[in-house]
Amino acid sequence: MSTIDISPVEADIAAFAASVRRHLDDLPAEEVDELVDGLPADMADQAADSGAAFALPDAAAYADELRAAAGLPPRVEPGRGPGLVERVARRSRTLTGRLRAHPAAAATWDFLSALRPAWWLIRAVVIFEAITVFGRGQWLQLDLVGVVILLACVIVSVQWGRGRWLTRKWGRGILLTVNISAWVLLPMLVFGAMSSYAQWRAYGSMASIDYSSTPGLAIDGERVRNVFAYDAEGNPIERVQLFDQSGRPLTTVGRGGQSDEFDWYFYGGGGPTPVGEREIGRQPVWNIFPLQEVTADDWLDGEPAIDDAVEPTFPFPRVPSLADGSDGDPSSSASPAPQPTVYADPTASPAP
């Protein structure tokens, strides 16, 4: 056990520790405490071991050594406060050090650190998508130019992540800005990509539909626009529901158009456009005849004004009664009511 009296240098050690603190005063107080709290005891032990040969080191140089050992940046010159990037980096290092003090947090941090290369690639793809969407107006535009841009983004992102490029202070600022922008854009780009994929799937399903035949209800290849019913006495029936032999609703639009509000086949054709029976909380009903129609001159912003749909005029005010023994041809005893003529193009395809 040492018997050397260190009382003559105790005051010098205290002054040395205070001077070291002053050279570290640009750091947060908790960091300074972690670095300097054990300094007086360490210096006292060295004085006891060295005896008369003991000499205190330079306070400024010793403070720089403490910074370097703790991985902290050099001292900021008086009058020049640390910039935003430096403050964020410093706080990040402090938080990381505190988290790693706990075993579970340290293990989690090590696991996340191992995933950093994956983030480098994700960051590159986000940057590439931002360039192609905002600069070229398309998603995943992997033509020759797109492939070159993607490869450049991957190389830059990986080199940044490895600490090989832009290692200066201004480079760290650019990297921080890019990381923040990538995190902000990532959910937006993912949502946009999902929407584009859904549209692509919808387009693929529509492409498989055979439009070579007339959709819905047709007679001799001519599309039926509306259906008008008369009872056995020859009187028009205002509202009638029709079904086929299997109990399925019989409609003029077929199965594919039953969810639409109006008949796409006659959309923009220069004549009336039928609309389905509408009730609150239900999809349009297409088997209740006669269907209401929007007149050719009642359109809003390129689409029929559905709320202004009206009941159509029956083709005949009355047809012969079945008891009359007629052959069922209403034209032999009844005159058709005035009605605009509609010319439907049999080759036309319904709008998607």
Secondary structure, 3 states (H helix, E strand, C coil): CCCCCCHHHHHHHHHHHHHHHHHCCCCCHHHHHHHHCCHHHHHHHHHHHHHHHCCCCCHHHHHHHHHHHHCCCCCCCCCCCCCHHHHHHHHHHHHHHHHCCCHHHHHHHHHHHHCHHHHHHHHHHHHHHHHHHHHHCCCCCCCHHHHHHHHHHHHHHHHHHCCCCCCCHHHHHHHHHHHHHHHHHHHHHHHHHHHHHHHHHHHHHHHCCCCCCCCCCEECCEECCCCCEECCCCCEECCEECECCCCCECCCCCHHHCCCCECHHHCCCCCCEEECECCCCCCCECCEECCEEECCCCEECCEECHHHCECCCCCCCCCCCHHHCCCCCHHHCCCCCCCCCCCCCCCCCCCC
